[in-house]
Amino acid sequence: MATVIPEPDIAAWPHVEGVSGRQQLFDWVVDVNGDRPRLCLVRGGQGTGKSRLLAWFLAGAAAAGHPRTTVHATIPADGLTADTFAWDLGRQLGYGPLPLDRLLNQAAADQRSTLLLVPDLHRAGRGSADLAQADPTTLVTAFLEPLLALPHIRAVIEVGDSGLLAEHSAEVIEGHPDATHELPGAATTSFADLIAAVPHTAAGRPDWAQAPDALRRRVLDQALYEAGGQPTAEVERLLADPGFLVYGSAHAITAAMDDARLRLPDGARRIWRRAAPQLTATEHGHMERAALLHTAALGDNDRLAAYLQPLAEQHHWTATWAQHDTPAAAHCQLSGDNGQLLVSDPLGRLQLHDLETSQHTSIPSALPVRPAAIVGTGSDALLVLDDDGVPHAVTSDEDGAAATLLGHIAAHHTHALPSTEVSRPTALGSCSRSHLISVGDTSGAVHLWSLTTYSPTPRSHRLHTVPITAVTCLPLGDDGPTLVFSAAFDGSIRMWEASQEPMEAPVDQRPAVVTALATADTDIGPLLAAAWNDGEVHLWHLTSGTARTVPLLYRCNALSLTPSGHLTVSGPDGSHTIRLSLHQLWP
């Protein structure tokens, strides 16, 4: 029998004196009859109790925990542009910091009922006042209106006395003036006063690390305000200062970088834009920001990368090389503890990369198919999964042992199974130290093959009930167990010790999808790396069961991890390798 959930009761919500509109807002969100509009606007000027009403609503909804009143995302719009608003919303909804078009597509595909709370829409916008991005109307037309057109989206939006969204069908709650509410005075500190308060290094450079946080947040906005919409040398100096890029307001810098009239160092806009979706996440500290910016600058602006490297090296991960804006469809680590990385672009053209440096060489011959995944022992002995889910053996010696083994694996997963559609391969994984290959399929099964010993069939186990998105394997020692990890579309990661039954509970499960897995046996113990489609890599220390998180600079469809802690990410936006400080991550 289904559990009957009682209707929400406003009497159980916090009681706060002097907050008007509570009953109307509560009745709108509960909407027992389903006849109210999906948009609720909270209107009124300063001192009319709007912020207190929204604070009461958010606290009550959180305490009640009722499906109808649950707020899925709260995005204070003050100082946000359409881009930064979309990144913040994407993070809270579990999609990651997506650009506008991709976030709208994701929200349209996700049919779950979603309730948004947007305070201060009338204060949205940032940057030079004469540009469209500084006008809150731009956020409304570019993003909010298409989002609110989706039938499963509801929103409570504070619009002040601006008239924003007035033409839309909406429940309207009018704020009421409160004579006891004291309006704040206007800020009077000038840009000159702010910049004079910034400490300086012995070399005479601004020391942004030592500047007060409130100053770092305000100084660029104040410079733009005093400029009256015109590009100035003061603004250009701030945006050309690597220290300010690390410590200044990421939202303010993002808005200012969009002003094409500003003369900035070569590649500055491109580099910042590459990292900005992660830089605007409030949970990232300054060393993480330095590491992200350093990664974004590698191979693009050597001077900026060199300046940021000492800061980045204080962090628990640092990029060693990057090849940005060069799409990668797949990669695999070749034989050896820290061997070379074989990277394929979407057309099957191959490059060999050194994991320690930016050196890479092109391989004259290309793959005969468009690859979705590759594994193998060398650039001349590969198993390739094409983008239709068909495996292919690619070898230089058609009569050699590698061709026989890989050809048998490809044939098994193409012809020998009873239903190629039900069990079509969806993922490949390998371990370069043990010459094992793992194959995941649409049925949720994982198949483990050896590249050194012929076997007519693999060791197989069905670990999931939905298609697999990523798979990898890791033998522990010469005579130890072999661990197999798989991830599926339900957001679960499972572990199977190949000689035993799989673990009953997932290693991890989140409302996101794993796009790639990798493992390595390091000097601090075995590690599992999982790249999620919400912009995070999770690193699991398997012995202790503890995890660490590394932000993804861009989308990932291939991942590799070496025993020395070199983690390589590849995807449609490029490839890069970071060196993990393992003893700093797990002291």
Beta strands, then each sheet from edge to edge (+ up, - down):
strand 1: 39-43
strand 2: 73-74
strand 3: 114-118
strand 4: 153-160
strand 5: 171-174
strand 6: 317-324
strand 7: 330-333
strand 8: 341-344
strand 9: 350-353
strand 10: 360-363
strand 11: 371-378
strand 12: 381-386
strand 13: 391-395
strand 14: 425-431
strand 15: 436-441
strand 16: 445-450
strand 17: 459-462
strand 18: 468-475
strand 19: 482-488
strand 20: 492-497
strand 21: 508-509
strand 22: 514-522
strand 23: 525-532
strand 24: 536-541
strand 25: 546-551
strand 26: 558-561
strand 27: 566-571
strand 28: 574-580
sheet 1: 2+ 3+ 4+ 1+ 5+
sheet 2: 6+ 28- 27+ 26-
sheet 3: 7+ 8- 9+ 10-
sheet 4: 11+ 12- 13+
sheet 5: 14+ 15- 16+ 17-
sheet 6: 18+ 19- 20+ 21-
sheet 7: 22+ 23- 24+ 25-
end
